[in-house]
């Protein structure tokens, strides 16, 4: 536990320094590297370093293609296939969180406004460079902290899936990613509709086919986390230091994500959802309206993910019971 507290202290201190610096506008982007990093560092620092680099690349390409609907859907599909491949090595949780960060920049389309031209232009490669740099920095902080405090920590990833199991899992992940990206990007660009995709990825984290009932805990935790964030947002949105309060709570939620990473599915999903949603508070066009969006999109995403998993579980059971054809 002392090693975990050391890791948390370093990550919190780094984010606080960023918040009080002239580059505080990059906090949300740095957070994009922290969230997958938390999922990765529990396994090993090597995975955390890899996560930092891949996250930066995912958001860089995401910003670059965000101006094109076909390219946005294509890139998200590639990342979804990556999740399927990662599930064979127990790394689906890391893949899901990396893909969620790409969804944010693709759907919302925001870049770092504090950068000089042309590095503050949305939907461009140059505009994506500062975003990727902040994300890389956030991920590297988590990885370096893990290298210091968790080098001897007996971490682990999730259960490895066989090739057939991974593609049955992909039968849920890939269609939901394609449809979700298409709808959010085509009909709700520049909004927080990416929360739908985030919710899908959080609910899909435990991928073992034999553990379908554990999804209930993920759904409950995701909805609960979004509801709590909605209440907090509504209460403090008009406060003088609302952004500082929200970011402080985001850091606390990140601690809970680390603590419950391999514990309760419900609590882990609740803290993870709160971590990402609170971290994105500063990008809100109208924070007082976010509580309704959060709850509605979270329920919609959780229902879609859970329904897809249950349908695939039912379909696979029917396929497995089908008698073999003889010639």
C-alpha positions as CSV (number, residue, x, y, z in Angstrom):
1,X,0.0,0.0,0.0
2,X,2.9,2.4,0.7
3,X,4.1,1.9,-2.8
4,X,0.7,2.8,-4.2
5,X,0.6,5.9,-2.0
6,X,4.0,7.0,-3.3
7,X,2.8,6.5,-6.9
8,X,-0.4,8.5,-6.2
9,X,1.6,11.3,-4.5
10,X,3.9,11.8,-7.4
11,X,1.0,11.8,-10.0
12,X,-1.0,14.2,-7.9
13,X,1.9,16.5,-7.3
14,X,2.7,16.6,-11.0
15,X,-0.9,17.4,-12.0
16,X,-1.2,20.1,-9.3
17,X,2.0,21.8,-10.6
18,X,0.4,21.8,-14.1
19,X,-2.8,23.3,-12.7
20,X,-1.0,26.3,-11.2
21,X,1.3,26.8,-14.2
22,X,0.7,29.0,-17.2
23,X,-0.1,25.8,-19.1
24,X,-3.1,24.8,-17.0
25,X,-5.2,24.8,-20.2
26,X,-3.4,21.5,-21.0
27,X,-4.7,19.7,-17.9
28,X,-7.4,17.9,-19.7
29,X,-5.0,16.7,-22.3
30,X,-2.4,15.6,-19.8
31,X,-5.2,13.7,-18.1
32,X,-5.7,11.8,-21.3
33,X,-2.4,10.1,-20.7
34,X,-3.0,9.6,-17.0
35,X,-6.2,7.6,-17.3
36,X,-4.8,4.8,-19.5
37,X,-1.5,5.0,-17.6
38,X,-3.3,4.1,-14.4
39,X,-4.8,1.0,-16.0
40,X,-1.4,0.1,-17.4
41,X,0.9,0.7,-14.5
42,X,-1.0,-1.7,-12.3
43,X,0.4,-4.4,-14.7
44,X,3.9,-3.2,-15.2
45,X,5.9,-0.1,-15.8
46,X,6.8,-1.4,-19.3
47,X,3.2,-1.5,-20.2
48,X,2.7,2.0,-18.7
49,X,5.5,3.4,-20.9
50,X,4.0,1.7,-23.9
51,X,0.6,3.1,-23.0
52,X,2.0,6.6,-22.8
53,X,3.4,6.4,-26.3
54,X,0.4,4.7,-27.9
55,X,-2.1,7.2,-26.2
56,X,-0.1,10.1,-27.6
57,X,-0.2,8.6,-31.1
58,X,-3.9,7.7,-30.8
59,X,-4.9,11.3,-30.0
60,X,-2.5,12.8,-32.5
61,X,-4.1,10.8,-35.3
62,X,-7.5,11.5,-33.8
63,X,-7.1,15.2,-33.9
64,X,-5.7,15.0,-37.5
65,X,-8.6,13.0,-38.9
66,X,-11.3,14.6,-36.7
67,X,-12.4,16.9,-39.6
68,X,-13.3,13.9,-41.8
69,X,-16.2,11.6,-40.8
70,X,-15.0,8.6,-42.8
71,X,-11.4,8.9,-41.5
72,X,-12.7,9.3,-38.0
73,X,-14.7,6.1,-38.2
74,X,-11.8,4.3,-39.8
75,X,-9.4,5.3,-37.1
76,X,-11.7,4.4,-34.3
77,X,-12.3,1.0,-36.0
78,X,-8.5,0.4,-36.1
79,X,-8.3,1.2,-32.4
80,X,-11.2,-1.2,-31.7
81,X,-9.4,-4.0,-33.5
82,X,-6.4,-3.1,-31.4
83,X,-8.6,-3.6,-28.3
84,X,-9.5,-7.1,-29.6
85,X,-5.9,-7.9,-30.2
86,X,-4.8,-6.6,-26.8
87,X,-7.5,-8.8,-25.1
88,X,-5.4,-11.8,-26.1
89,X,-2.7,-10.5,-23.7
90,X,-5.1,-9.4,-21.0
91,X,-4.6,-5.8,-21.9
92,X,-8.1,-4.9,-23.0
93,X,-8.5,-2.4,-20.2
94,X,-5.6,-0.4,-21.4
95,X,-6.8,-0.6,-25.0
96,X,-10.3,0.6,-24.0
97,X,-9.0,3.6,-22.1
98,X,-6.6,4.6,-25.0
99,X,-9.4,4.3,-27.5
100,X,-11.7,6.4,-25.2
101,X,-9.1,9.3,-25.3
102,X,-9.1,9.2,-29.1
103,X,-12.9,9.3,-29.1
104,X,-12.8,12.5,-27.0
105,X,-10.6,14.4,-29.5
106,X,-12.4,13.0,-32.5
107,X,-15.9,13.9,-31.3
108,X,-15.3,17.0,-29.3
109,X,-12.6,18.4,-31.7
110,X,-10.8,20.6,-29.1
111,X,-7.1,21.5,-29.3
112,X,-4.8,23.4,-27.0
113,X,-5.9,27.1,-27.5
114,X,-2.8,28.4,-25.7
115,X,-0.5,27.2,-28.4
116,X,0.7,29.6,-31.2
117,X,-0.5,29.2,-34.8
118,X,-0.6,26.8,-36.5
119,X,-0.4,24.6,-33.4
120,X,-3.9,25.8,-32.2
121,X,-5.8,24.8,-35.3
122,X,-8.4,22.0,-34.9
123,X,-8.5,19.0,-37.2
124,X,-4.9,19.4,-38.2
125,X,-1.7,17.4,-37.6
126,X,0.0,20.5,-36.2
127,X,-3.0,21.2,-33.9
128,X,-2.7,17.6,-32.6
129,X,1.0,18.0,-31.6
130,X,0.4,19.9,-28.4
131,X,-2.5,17.6,-27.5
132,X,-0.3,14.6,-28.0
133,X,2.6,16.2,-26.1
134,X,0.4,16.8,-23.0
135,X,-1.0,13.3,-23.2
136,X,2.5,11.8,-23.5
137,X,3.6,13.8,-20.5
138,X,0.7,12.7,-18.4
139,X,1.3,9.0,-19.3
140,X,5.1,9.3,-18.7
141,X,4.5,10.8,-15.3
142,X,2.5,7.7,-14.3
143,X,5.1,5.4,-15.9
144,X,8.0,7.0,-14.2
145,X,6.2,7.1,-10.8
146,X,5.6,3.4,-11.3
147,X,9.2,2.8,-12.1
148,X,10.1,4.3,-8.8
149,X,7.5,2.8,-6.5
150,X,6.1,-0.2,-8.3
151,X,9.2,-1.8,-9.8
152,X,8.8,-4.9,-7.5
153,X,5.0,-4.7,-7.4
154,X,3.5,-8.0,-8.4
155,X,1.1,-6.4,-10.9
156,X,-1.0,-8.2,-13.5
157,X,-3.2,-7.6,-16.4
158,X,-6.6,-9.2,-17.0
159,X,-7.3,-12.7,-18.2
160,X,-5.9,-13.6,-21.6
161,X,-8.5,-14.5,-24.1
162,X,-8.1,-17.2,-26.7
163,X,-8.3,-16.2,-30.4
164,X,-12.0,-17.3,-30.7
165,X,-12.9,-15.7,-27.5
166,X,-11.2,-12.4,-28.5
167,X,-13.2,-12.2,-31.7
168,X,-16.5,-12.9,-30.0
169,X,-15.5,-10.0,-27.7
170,X,-14.7,-8.0,-30.8
171,X,-18.2,-8.7,-32.1
172,X,-19.4,-6.4,-29.3
173,X,-16.5,-3.9,-29.3
174,X,-16.1,-3.2,-33.0
175,X,-19.8,-2.7,-34.1
176,X,-20.4,-0.5,-31.0
177,X,-17.3,1.6,-31.8
178,X,-18.3,2.0,-35.5
179,X,-21.9,2.9,-34.8
180,X,-21.1,5.1,-31.8
181,X,-18.4,7.1,-33.6
182,X,-20.6,7.5,-36.7
183,X,-23.6,8.8,-34.8
184,X,-21.6,11.0,-32.4
185,X,-19.4,12.5,-35.0
186,X,-22.0,12.9,-37.7
187,X,-24.9,14.3,-35.6
188,X,-23.3,15.6,-32.4
189,X,-19.8,17.0,-33.3
190,X,-18.3,19.4,-30.8
191,X,-20.4,18.0,-28.0
192,X,-19.8,15.6,-25.0
193,X,-21.5,12.7,-26.8
194,X,-18.1,10.9,-26.5
195,X,-19.3,9.9,-23.1
196,X,-21.4,7.3,-24.8
197,X,-18.3,5.6,-26.2
198,X,-16.5,6.1,-22.9
199,X,-19.3,4.3,-21.1
200,X,-19.2,1.5,-23.6
201,X,-15.5,0.9,-23.0
202,X,-15.8,1.0,-19.2
203,X,-18.6,-1.6,-19.2
204,X,-16.7,-3.8,-21.6
205,X,-13.5,-4.0,-19.5
206,X,-14.1,-7.5,-17.9
207,X,-14.0,-9.5,-21.1
208,X,-14.1,-13.1,-19.9
209,X,-17.1,-14.9,-21.6
210,X,-17.7,-16.8,-18.4
211,X,-18.0,-13.6,-16.4
212,X,-21.0,-12.0,-18.1
213,X,-22.7,-11.4,-14.8
214,X,-19.9,-9.2,-13.7
215,X,-21.1,-6.7,-16.2
216,X,-23.9,-5.8,-13.9
217,X,-21.4,-4.3,-11.5
218,X,-19.8,-2.3,-14.3
219,X,-23.1,-1.0,-15.4
220,X,-24.2,0.0,-11.9
221,X,-20.9,1.6,-11.1
222,X,-20.7,3.5,-14.3
223,X,-24.2,5.0,-13.9
224,X,-23.5,5.7,-10.2
225,X,-20.3,7.5,-11.0
226,X,-21.9,9.6,-13.7
227,X,-24.8,10.5,-11.4
228,X,-22.5,11.6,-8.6
229,X,-20.5,13.7,-11.0
230,X,-23.7,15.2,-12.3
231,X,-24.7,16.3,-8.8
232,X,-21.3,17.7,-8.0
233,X,-21.2,19.6,-11.3
234,X,-24.6,21.1,-10.7
235,X,-23.7,22.2,-7.2
236,X,-20.3,23.7,-7.8
237,X,-20.6,24.9,-11.4
238,X,-21.3,28.5,-10.5
239,X,-18.8,28.6,-7.6
240,X,-15.9,31.1,-7.9
241,X,-13.3,28.3,-7.9
242,X,-15.4,25.6,-9.6
243,X,-12.7,24.4,-12.0
244,X,-10.2,24.0,-9.2
245,X,-12.7,22.2,-7.0
246,X,-13.7,19.8,-9.9
247,X,-10.1,19.1,-10.8
248,X,-9.3,18.4,-7.2
249,X,-12.1,15.9,-7.1
250,X,-10.9,14.4,-10.3
251,X,-7.5,13.7,-8.7
252,X,-9.3,12.0,-5.7
253,X,-11.3,9.9,-8.1
254,X,-8.0,8.9,-9.8
255,X,-6.8,7.6,-6.5
256,X,-9.9,5.5,-6.1
257,X,-9.4,4.1,-9.6
258,X,-5.9,2.9,-8.6
259,X,-7.1,1.5,-5.2
260,X,-10.0,-0.5,-6.7
261,X,-8.3,-1.5,-10.0
262,X,-8.4,-5.1,-9.0
263,X,-11.1,-5.0,-6.4
264,X,-14.8,-4.3,-6.7
265,X,-16.0,-4.0,-10.3
266,X,-18.7,-1.6,-9.2
267,X,-16.4,0.8,-7.4
268,X,-13.7,0.6,-10.0
269,X,-16.2,1.5,-12.7
270,X,-17.7,4.3,-10.6
271,X,-14.3,5.9,-9.8
272,X,-13.0,5.5,-13.4
273,X,-16.1,7.1,-14.8
274,X,-15.8,10.0,-12.3
275,X,-12.1,10.4,-13.1
276,X,-12.7,10.9,-16.8
277,X,-15.8,13.0,-16.5
278,X,-14.4,15.3,-13.9
279,X,-11.2,15.7,-15.8
280,X,-13.2,16.9,-18.8
281,X,-15.1,19.5,-16.9
282,X,-12.9,22.4,-18.0
283,X,-13.8,21.8,-21.7
284,X,-17.5,22.2,-21.1
285,X,-19.3,24.9,-23.0
286,X,-22.0,25.1,-20.4
287,X,-21.1,23.1,-17.2
288,X,-24.5,23.7,-15.6
289,X,-26.1,21.5,-18.3
290,X,-23.7,18.6,-18.1
291,X,-25.5,16.7,-15.4
292,X,-28.4,15.7,-17.6
293,X,-26.0,14.8,-20.5
294,X,-23.8,12.7,-18.3
295,X,-26.6,10.6,-16.8
296,X,-28.4,10.2,-20.1
297,X,-25.4,9.2,-22.2
298,X,-24.1,7.0,-19.5
299,X,-27.3,5.0,-19.2
300,X,-27.5,4.8,-23.0
301,X,-23.9,3.6,-23.3
302,X,-24.2,1.1,-20.5
303,X,-27.4,-0.3,-21.8
304,X,-26.0,-0.7,-25.4
305,X,-22.8,-2.4,-24.1
306,X,-24.6,-4.7,-21.8
307,X,-27.2,-5.6,-24.4
308,X,-24.5,-6.3,-27.0
309,X,-22.6,-8.6,-24.6
310,X,-25.7,-10.4,-23.6
311,X,-26.8,-10.9,-27.2
312,X,-23.4,-12.2,-28.2
313,X,-23.3,-14.5,-25.2
314,X,-26.7,-15.9,-26.3
315,X,-25.7,-16.2,-29.9
316,X,-22.4,-18.0,-29.1
317,X,-24.3,-20.5,-26.9
318,X,-26.6,-21.3,-29.9
319,X,-23.6,-21.6,-32.2
320,X,-21.7,-23.9,-29.8
321,X,-24.8,-26.1,-29.5
322,X,-25.2,-26.4,-33.3
323,X,-24.4,-30.0,-34.5
324,X,-21.4,-30.4,-36.7
325,X,-22.1,-30.7,-40.4
326,X,-20.9,-33.9,-42.0
327,X,-20.1,-34.5,-45.6
